Amino acid sequence: MNPVRIYTGPFCGYCVMAKRLMTARDIPFEEIDVGGDHEKRMWLVETTGQRTVPQIFIGDESIGGYTELAALDRSGGLLPKLED
């Protein structure tokens, strides 16, 4: 199974929703809080082109934030992506 990493920040409702979705699907994930880590935050911006959290990676692929995660789940694409 491809590992899932969710980059989060403090007081982030979308981060909470992303973690809830993964937990509801029994998908293990690593949470990485970038709220107080300027280096990690800058890496995330450089890697994804986004300044918002959450940013979700499946394996080495950035899939976007909560909205993209939920759409992937609704379309049936989330579980197959974990197996790629």
C-alpha positions as CSV (number, residue, x, y, z in Angstrom):
1,M,0.0,0.0,0.0
2,N,1.3,3.4,-0.9
3,P,1.9,5.6,2.2
4,V,-0.4,8.6,2.8
5,R,1.0,11.8,4.2
6,I,-1.3,14.7,5.2
7,Y,0.5,18.0,5.8
8,T,-1.6,20.0,8.2
9,G,-1.7,23.3,10.1
10,P,-3.3,24.5,13.3
11,F,-7.0,25.4,13.4
12,C,-7.6,23.9,10.0
13,G,-11.1,22.6,9.5
14,Y,-10.3,21.0,6.1
15,C,-7.4,19.2,7.7
16,V,-9.8,17.7,10.3
17,M,-12.1,16.6,7.5
18,A,-9.3,15.0,5.5
19,K,-8.2,13.0,8.6
20,R,-11.8,12.0,9.3
21,L,-12.3,10.7,5.8
22,M,-9.1,8.6,5.9
23,T,-10.0,7.3,9.4
24,A,-13.6,6.4,8.2
25,R,-12.1,4.4,5.3
26,D,-9.6,2.7,7.6
27,I,-6.7,4.2,5.6
28,P,-3.6,4.7,7.7
29,F,-1.8,8.1,7.3
30,E,1.0,10.1,8.7
31,E,0.1,13.6,9.8
32,I,2.9,16.3,9.4
33,D,2.1,19.6,11.1
34,V,3.8,22.4,9.2
35,G,2.3,25.2,11.3
36,G,5.4,26.0,13.2
37,D,8.0,24.7,10.7
38,H,9.0,27.3,8.1
39,E,11.3,25.0,6.2
40,K,8.7,22.3,5.8
41,R,6.1,24.9,4.8
42,M,8.4,26.3,2.1
43,W,9.2,22.8,0.8
44,L,5.4,22.2,0.6
45,V,4.8,25.4,-1.4
46,E,7.8,24.6,-3.7
47,T,6.6,21.0,-4.2
48,T,2.9,21.6,-4.7
49,G,2.6,25.2,-5.7
50,Q,0.0,25.6,-3.0
51,R,0.1,27.7,0.2
52,T,-2.9,26.0,1.8
53,V,-3.3,23.0,4.0
54,P,-4.1,20.2,4.0
55,Q,-1.8,19.0,1.2
56,I,-2.1,15.2,0.7
57,F,0.4,12.9,-0.8
58,I,-0.2,9.3,-1.8
59,G,3.2,7.7,-2.2
60,D,5.2,10.5,-3.9
61,E,2.2,12.0,-5.7
62,S,0.5,15.2,-4.5
63,I,-3.2,14.8,-4.9
64,G,-4.1,18.2,-3.6
65,G,-6.2,19.2,-0.6
66,Y,-9.4,17.9,1.1
67,T,-11.6,18.8,-1.9
68,E,-9.5,16.7,-4.3
69,L,-9.3,13.9,-1.7
70,A,-13.1,13.8,-1.3
71,A,-13.6,13.9,-5.1
72,L,-11.2,11.0,-5.6
73,D,-13.1,9.1,-2.9
74,R,-16.5,9.8,-4.4
75,S,-15.3,8.7,-7.9
76,G,-14.0,5.4,-6.6
77,G,-10.4,6.4,-7.4
78,L,-9.0,6.6,-3.9
79,L,-8.5,2.9,-3.0
80,P,-7.0,2.0,-6.4
81,K,-4.5,4.9,-6.0
82,L,-3.4,3.4,-2.7
83,E,-2.6,0.1,-4.5
84,D,-0.6,1.6,-7.5
